[in-house]
């Protein structure tokens, strides 16, 4: 059984709605009917202010101060996934605690006013300051320092009865915190598809009880290290098959080797290689992948097209500096596809890319020239981080 062809669910230019830099494009326009959920993707999590320094010639010694050529600031944490989803035209809701400080003002304004994220389930808290992460980029690696406190309110108390949504994207909680899933169970009862991810277990225990909530999920998207550790298997493929016994849609991302997936609901199995690009900043690449995968699933695309689209969006994101604000929009996707189609390259690799992404021919013609593109990462009017990073890599 095959999924619906992407071209059968045409997107639509949404007049009067703008994103970070351009006009909104609705890839789910053909699925929207009266009485359907107003939100496509519902999220919860901590939002950080990420301050990123770049263009360092070296790391300072103890007691030494050096100057960075560039600095950018942007929303981080759960904002990475929220921005990635909204950039792709998904109507995105985020429930999060925000501080009442200037950083909280910036994060709220960026997410709601610039990126179009629905913050109806979020809340500002007095006397609770915004969590902050300072990231130093040097020689292709990053060093990070974070300060913050636990959110003043649990997810269940903050959200209560969640708004109706087509999907919920969330991280599996620790094995000893099952109560964190109450709002997610409520969303599922309202018809939401649940897409679960999981974090790296720094303790090395990889407690398999963490996977117990998968029985209520539609999809699970760990990376290969996490998948093999939790399933006690030795290869990404073995881990994939083990996970496919637990969820309808099992996906294992495998870095430069691409991604593997099985969709038991359609009978499809797929493997898509990663695109060959120069990675500048991998921050949020996994979130971009999950957002793109959820879009393709909601739109009813074939599994190999969903994986290819997610791999493309991740590849576009890592080529830019700026964390959440490096997530691509439909304008960036259309630009990339036009460039591929116009390239004179005769190589077998390029021909394979054209074949793999030919489904974009059904989507890109509907993308308006003014469609959303990336925004700069900055708390000021203009960021010099990108220029500094270019200097660093020169």
ZILINMO-V885876 format. One record per residue. N is the residue number from 1. RES is the residue in one small letter. NEAR is the number of other ideal C-beta (glycine too) atoms within 10 Angstrom. D_FIRST is the distance of its C-alpha to the first C-alpha in whole Angstrom. Layout:
# ZILINMO-V885876
N;RES;NEAR;D_FIRST + N;RES;NEAR;D_FIRST
This chain:
# ZILINMO-V885876
1;x;7;0 + 2;x;9;4 + 3;x;20;7 + 4;x;13;10 + 5;x;13;12 + 6;x;22;15 + 7;x;14;17 + 8;x;11;16 + 9;x;18;18 + 10;x;14;21 + 11;x;24;24 + 12;x;16;28 + 13;x;17;31 + 14;x;15;33 + 15;x;8;36 + 16;x;6;39 + 17;x;13;37 + 18;x;13;38 + 19;x;23;37 + 20;x;20;38 + 21;x;16;39 + 22;x;21;38 + 23;x;20;36 + 24;x;24;33 + 25;x;26;29 + 26;x;20;27 + 27;x;24;23 + 28;x;20;22 + 29;x;15;24 + 30;x;15;22 + 31;x;14;21 + 32;x;13;24 + 33;x;6;26 + 34;x;4;29 + 35;x;5;29 + 36;x;12;26 + 37;x;18;27 + 38;x;13;29 + 39;x;23;28 + 40;x;25;25 + 41;x;30;26 + 42;x;28;29 + 43;x;24;31 + 44;x;26;34 + 45;x;20;36 + 46;x;15;39 + 47;x;29;40 + 48;x;24;43 + 49;x;26;45 + 50;x;28;44 + 51;x;19;47 + 52;x;28;47 + 53;x;21;49 + 54;x;29;49 + 55;x;20;51 + 56;x;18;53 + 57;x;11;55 + 58;x;9;55 + 59;x;12;55 + 60;x;11;58 + 61;x;7;61 + 62;x;4;62 + 63;x;5;64 + 64;x;8;63 + 65;x;5;62 + 66;x;11;60 + 67;x;9;58 + 68;x;18;55 + 69;x;17;54 + 70;x;22;51 + 71;x;18;50 + 72;x;28;47 + 73;x;24;46 + 74;x;30;43 + 75;x;29;41 + 76;x;28;39 + 77;x;23;38 + 78;x;23;35 + 79;x;29;36 + 80;x;29;34 + 81;x;27;31 + 82;x;31;32 + 83;x;35;33 + 84;x;33;30 + 85;x;30;28 + 86;x;28;30 + 87;x;35;31 + 88;x;27;27 + 89;x;26;28 + 90;x;25;26 + 91;x;21;29 + 92;x;27;30 + 93;x;27;32 + 94;x;28;34 + 95;x;23;37 + 96;x;25;39 + 97;x;23;43 + 98;x;20;45 + 99;x;24;49 + 100;x;14;52 + 101;x;16;53 + 102;x;12;53 + 103;x;21;50 + 104;x;19;48 + 105;x;14;49 + 106;x;17;47 + 107;x;29;44 + 108;x;20;44 + 109;x;11;45 + 110;x;25;42 + 111;x;26;39 + 112;x;15;40 + 113;x;10;42 + 114;x;17;40 + 115;x;26;37 + 116;x;20;36 + 117;x;25;35 + 118;x;21;36 + 119;x;20;38 + 120;x;13;39 + 121;x;20;38 + 122;x;21;41 + 123;x;15;44 + 124;x;14;47 + 125;x;14;50 + 126;x;7;53 + 127;x;8;55 + 128;x;19;52 + 129;x;16;51 + 130;x;23;48 + 131;x;22;47 + 132;x;18;47 + 133;x;17;46 + 134;x;14;48 + 135;x;19;46 + 136;x;17;48 + 137;x;25;47 + 138;x;16;48 + 139;x;11;48 + 140;x;11;44 + 141;x;8;44 + 142;x;15;44 + 143;x;11;47 + 144;x;13;46 + 145;x;10;49 + 146;x;13;48 + 147;x;11;50 + 148;x;16;49 + 149;x;10;49 + 150;x;10;46 + 151;x;20;45 + 152;x;14;47 + 153;x;14;45 + 154;x;15;42 + 155;x;23;38 + 156;x;17;38 + 157;x;12;42 + 158;x;17;41 + 159;x;21;38 + 160;x;12;38 + 161;x;9;36 + 162;x;25;33 + 163;x;17;32 + 164;x;15;29 + 165;x;24;26 + 166;x;21;23 + 167;x;24;23 + 168;x;26;25 + 169;x;30;26 + 170;x;23;28 + 171;x;14;30 + 172;x;21;30 + 173;x;17;34 + 174;x;13;36 + 175;x;14;36 + 176;x;9;39 + 177;x;11;38 + 178;x;12;36 + 179;x;10;37 + 180;x;17;36 + 181;x;19;33 + 182;x;16;34 + 183;x;23;33 + 184;x;24;30 + 185;x;14;29 + 186;x;16;31 + 187;x;25;28 + 188;x;17;25 + 189;x;10;27 + 190;x;14;27 + 191;x;12;23 + 192;x;23;23 + 193;x;20;20 + 194;x;21;22 + 195;x;24;22 + 196;x;22;24 + 197;x;21;26 + 198;x;20;29 + 199;x;12;33 + 200;x;12;35 + 201;x;15;37 + 202;x;6;40 + 203;x;7;42 + 204;x;7;40 + 205;x;10;39 + 206;x;17;35 + 207;x;13;35 + 208;x;12;32 + 209;x;10;33 + 210;x;20;32 + 211;x;22;28 + 212;x;13;29 + 213;x;20;28 + 214;x;20;24 + 215;x;8;23 + 216;x;14;23 + 217;x;21;21 + 218;x;20;18 + 219;x;25;18 + 220;x;26;21 + 221;x;26;22 + 222;x;27;25 + 223;x;21;27 + 224;x;19;27 + 225;x;17;31 + 226;x;21;30 + 227;x;27;27 + 228;x;21;28 + 229;x;19;32 + 230;x;22;30 + 231;x;21;28 + 232;x;11;31 + 233;x;16;29 + 234;x;9;30 + 235;x;13;27 + 236;x;22;25 + 237;x;16;22 + 238;x;15;23 + 239;x;26;24 + 240;x;25;20 + 241;x;16;19 + 242;x;17;22 + 243;x;25;21 + 244;x;20;17 + 245;x;11;19 + 246;x;15;20 + 247;x;24;18 + 248;x;16;14 + 249;x;25;15 + 250;x;25;17 + 251;x;30;19 + 252;x;30;22 + 253;x;28;24 + 254;x;20;26 + 255;x;13;29 + 256;x;9;29 + 257;x;13;27 + 258;x;18;24 + 259;x;27;21 + 260;x;23;18 + 261;x;25;15 + 262;x;22;13 + 263;x;24;11 + 264;x;14;10 + 265;x;15;9 + 266;x;16;5 + 267;x;11;6 + 268;x;18;7 + 269;x;16;11 + 270;x;18;14 + 271;x;16;17 + 272;x;20;19 + 273;x;17;23 + 274;x;16;26 + 275;x;20;27 + 276;x;9;31 + 277;x;13;33 + 278;x;8;37 + 279;x;13;36 + 280;x;21;39 + 281;x;25;38 + 282;x;15;35 + 283;x;26;36 + 284;x;27;33 + 285;x;22;30 + 286;x;20;28 + 287;x;27;29 + 288;x;30;28 + 289;x;26;24 + 290;x;26;23 + 291;x;31;24 + 292;x;29;22 + 293;x;28;19 + 294;x;29;20 + 295;x;24;20 + 296;x;23;17 + 297;x;24;15 + 298;x;19;17 + 299;x;21;16 + 300;x;17;12 + 301;x;26;12 + 302;x;19;10 + 303;x;24;11 + 304;x;17;13 + 305;x;23;15 + 306;x;29;16 + 307;x;28;17 + 308;x;26;19 + 309;x;25;20 + 310;x;27;22 + 311;x;23;23 + 312;x;26;25 + 313;x;27;26 + 314;x;30;28 + 315;x;20;29 + 316;x;23;31 + 317;x;34;32 + 318;x;19;34 + 319;x;17;36 + 320;x;20;38 + 321;x;26;40 + 322;x;27;40 + 323;x;28;38 + 324;x;30;36 + 325;x;29;37 + 326;x;31;36 + 327;x;33;32 + 328;x;26;31 + 329;x;30;31 + 330;x;27;29 + 331;x;23;32 + 332;x;24;32 + 333;x;26;28 + 334;x;22;29 + 335;x;18;32 + 336;x;20;31 + 337;x;19;28 + 338;x;13;31 + 339;x;9;33 + 340;x;14;30 + 341;x;13;30 + 342;x;7;34 + 343;x;12;35 + 344;x;5;36 + 345;x;11;35 + 346;x;7;34 + 347;x;9;33 + 348;x;8;30 + 349;x;11;29 + 350;x;13;29 + 351;x;11;27 + 352;x;11;24 + 353;x;19;25 + 354;x;16;24 + 355;x;8;21 + 356;x;18;20 + 357;x;21;21 + 358;x;13;20 + 359;x;19;18 + 360;x;24;21 + 361;x;13;23 + 362;x;17;21 + 363;x;23;22 + 364;x;19;26 + 365;x;11;27 + 366;x;18;27 + 367;x;25;29 + 368;x;18;33 + 369;x;10;35 + 370;x;14;37 + 371;x;25;34 + 372;x;29;34 + 373;x;18;35 + 374;x;22;37 + 375;x;23;40 + 376;x;21;43 + 377;x;28;43 + 378;x;20;47 + 379;x;16;49 + 380;x;10;51 + 381;x;6;51 + 382;x;6;50 + 383;x;23;48 + 384;x;18;50 + 385;x;25;48 + 386;x;21;45 + 387;x;14;49 + 388;x;21;50 + 389;x;22;47 + 390;x;15;47 + 391;x;13;51 + 392;x;20;50 + 393;x;12;47 + 394;x;5;49
